[in-house]
Amino acid sequence: MAQLFEAESKAFQEKLPELLQHSAGKFALVKGDRVDSVWTTYEDAIQAGYRAFGLDQFMVKRIEAVESVVRVTRFLVPQCRS
């Protein structure tokens, strides 16, 4: 079985050196095996993706030399306020 976003990840990595030269800090909208467009904000990229591709798979990724890692845990205990 193919990995989720395999084609998009590969396309992004192949195009990354060029993207870094011209669009570092922006967001790439990637569909299948190509970078579709570049956007200034994540929100703009997501909106463009839904307009262009509806609910089909697409990826939005920040253009950066060193990828940021975001850690999320589901074991957080919510605080109750009384």
C-alpha positions as CSV (number, residue, x, y, z in Angstrom):
1,M,0.0,0.0,0.0
2,A,1.3,3.5,-0.9
3,Q,2.1,5.9,1.9
4,L,-0.2,8.8,2.5
5,F,1.1,11.9,0.7
6,E,4.0,9.9,-0.8
7,A,3.7,11.6,-4.2
8,E,3.2,15.1,-2.7
9,S,6.2,14.7,-0.3
10,K,8.5,13.5,-3.1
11,A,7.4,16.4,-5.4
12,F,8.0,18.9,-2.5
13,Q,11.4,17.6,-1.7
14,E,12.5,17.6,-5.4
15,K,11.4,21.2,-5.8
16,L,12.6,22.4,-2.3
17,P,16.0,23.9,-3.4
18,E,14.3,26.1,-6.0
19,L,11.5,27.0,-3.6
20,L,14.0,28.0,-0.9
21,Q,15.7,30.5,-3.3
22,H,12.5,32.3,-4.1
23,S,9.8,31.5,-1.5
24,A,11.4,30.7,1.8
25,G,8.9,31.1,4.7
26,K,5.9,30.8,2.4
27,F,3.6,27.8,1.9
28,A,3.6,25.4,-1.0
29,L,0.3,23.8,-2.2
30,V,1.2,20.4,-3.6
31,K,-1.1,18.1,-5.5
32,G,0.1,14.7,-6.7
33,D,3.5,14.9,-8.3
34,R,3.7,18.7,-8.6
35,V,3.9,21.9,-6.6
36,D,0.7,23.7,-7.7
37,S,1.3,27.2,-6.2
38,V,3.0,29.1,-3.4
39,W,1.1,31.3,-0.9
40,T,2.1,33.8,1.7
41,T,0.0,32.3,4.5
42,Y,-1.1,28.8,5.5
43,E,-4.7,29.9,5.4
44,D,-4.5,31.2,1.8
45,A,-2.8,28.0,0.7
46,I,-5.5,25.8,2.4
47,Q,-8.3,27.9,0.9
48,A,-6.7,27.6,-2.6
49,G,-6.4,23.9,-2.2
50,Y,-10.0,23.4,-1.3
51,R,-11.1,25.7,-4.2
52,A,-9.0,23.8,-6.7
53,F,-9.2,20.2,-5.4
54,G,-12.3,20.0,-3.2
55,L,-12.0,17.1,-0.8
56,D,-9.3,15.3,-2.9
57,Q,-6.0,14.8,-1.2
58,F,-3.5,17.7,-1.3
59,M,-0.7,18.9,0.9
60,V,0.3,22.4,2.2
61,K,3.8,22.6,3.6
62,R,5.9,25.5,4.8
63,I,9.0,26.2,2.7
64,E,12.0,26.0,5.1
65,A,15.5,24.6,5.0
66,V,15.1,22.8,8.3
67,E,11.7,21.4,8.9
68,S,10.0,22.4,12.1
69,V,8.7,19.6,14.3
70,V,5.4,20.0,16.1
71,R,4.7,17.6,18.9
72,V,1.1,16.9,19.8
73,T,0.0,14.6,22.5
74,R,-3.5,13.3,23.2
75,F,-2.7,12.7,26.8
76,L,-3.2,16.2,28.0
77,V,-5.6,16.6,30.9
78,P,-8.0,19.5,30.4
79,Q,-8.3,21.9,33.3
80,C,-11.7,22.4,34.7
81,R,-12.8,25.9,35.6
82,S,-15.5,26.4,38.2
